[in-house]
Amino acid sequence: MGIKGLLWFVTNACPGASTVVNLKEMAENQRSCYPGFPPVIVVDAMSCLRQWYTPESWVCGGQWQEYLSNLDTFIDTFTAAGIKLVFYFDGVVEQKKRDEWVKRRLRNNKEIAKIFQFIKTNKQQPGRQMFYIPSGLATFTRFALKSRGQEVICSLREADYEVATYGLQNNCMGILGEDTDYLIYDTSPYFSINKLCLDRLETVMFSRQNLCSRLGLHITDLPLFACLLGTDIVPESAVEGFRNQWVASFCAKSHRSDKRTNTILAVANYISKISRSYDSLMVLEEMLPLGSDKSILAKGIESYLLLEQQSPWLPCDGSHSPAASVKQEMPLSLDQEIFQIAKEQHVRAESYMVYNVLSSGEVECSNTLEDEYDTELPGQAHVYCLARQHIYSVLLESGRDLHGAYPSVKEWFVCAGNSLQQPDLVQPRQLPGGSPSLRTLWLSRGPQAEKQRCCTFLACFQLQGVAEDLQALKAPATAVCSLLIYLALQLAQIDSRAVQLGSLFIRGLSVLIMGNSACGFPFRMDDLMPWHLFDGKLFQEKYQQAHRGWSLPELLEGNESWLSEFQNLMSLIFKVCSAKGRTIQSRQRENGFVPERRERGGASCFQNPGRIPSHPYHHPNRGCPWRGPQAPAFSSEFQIPGSGYRSRRQPLRGQRFQHAPRWSR
């Protein structure tokens, strides 16, 4: 993110470009200058996630209650200082930045591989220097902030552009984030989240005016300056050839030894010596390598121009104005009212992925903490593909052609073996019996409409046959059971690392909220949030205890109420799986666990896998109990969900590809 080398330069070689400020004092000054208008800081939330997540455990899915507490402290501190916060999240990935998005995801894969290697070698979580944010953190943070009464906006284009625009148009006190692009935009002051001391409300403020003074440039020169250093749109490889020539020439005269400083100053020196005009830019573009896009510098400059801003480096005919670069929407939904509702819900961060499907038919999912070398468990992209296909069919019902075929959805899902050279084309799958229109799901009212929304939601996860049982539970329990039943139907054996299972569960919750959004919100979003359902550290602890042979009462700490509820829900899960011909199997992992305390008493929960303690399932609205299954002795043939989803998994070097992995086909 941002401009390579610029943060180091403004911090170490540009006096006055970075200064420590007190945000509370700045807010008081702003109130005195603009009485009646509360000071506002617009927050680039995506660049703040690493600073917000400080709980001890992070590899096993996240400690969500502790994370919520951190967010509360953050919000309360600014509120006490009279500062309003507006949070922005990335809502789309623009095509012009797709290549850079892919590069970063592939780099992240290497970091995740190192994390798993460390865990296997050391049997413990890596230190903070290897920290990687828990899967789904960005998705659920937006809902967490909304539940705290905060204003949250999901972008319709690149988030940093909308953040800069909001700051400028609303006379914001500043922008809080960690992206040197905010030094290039001509907008509000830029504050560092990494340098924020929350107790004192002090941080570092970067000054673009002082930066320009040091470089001998005008503020309107900064976009070209950024492009010649390399940005998300202008790759460094396109400009490094002739940039290196300027650096060599500059170094011969300046006698400075620091390469980073020389690079920054050499680029600025070159810009300051040429005419500030479009003709000069065209001369520069002719120096780009053969085969490259000759208009790439103009596109890069244009990406930094906010509404009504112009650049002396671009033509005056408006062909490169910010308005000209706005992509025309060509929604897949033929119902414009429904599309407008989806758009508004997206901007208000009330839904998940729905607008992306309806607007462009293209979605993405970033990295998940998954072990690419553990072929016993398919990645979350594969596991949840069938559910996504059903959800796509609900969303794109009105987009079917004359032959009844749905438009394909382009998926950029990071998973093992996927080079992300192109998206996967995923074909929506119609629900059994078809699905109602979005107009019916979203706009109808009354008990029958509520029932239809819930049944459609459950059908997306192949649970329409047990809708009555699931609806009788409290909403969070319905969410957990729905997800666990779906996973039990997809996986014949549960035998994987706690880290990946935790990530798999959390990613499943994001699919639940996607289905909830598509089906007109049959459940409150808050009931599907991980802080009501999951704790990674506790999960890791119970996972290890189970593999060490602890009995069920021991795992539930002797709490009779928990035991009764667990057995009731587990019986329901077994009931559904048995009815669908699925045998839940489990086996104890031997590697990495130290058998201990076998003398504790009570049978190990692994001594009879596929069987739970005999305990009747009580439907809350029925007087007659149903007794749980006694280790069903049959198993159905199963195909990996989503025939339209091609597997990316490749055999490891030196190994034969296993055509029959332990989840049955």
Disulfide bonds with the S-S distance in Angstrom:
none
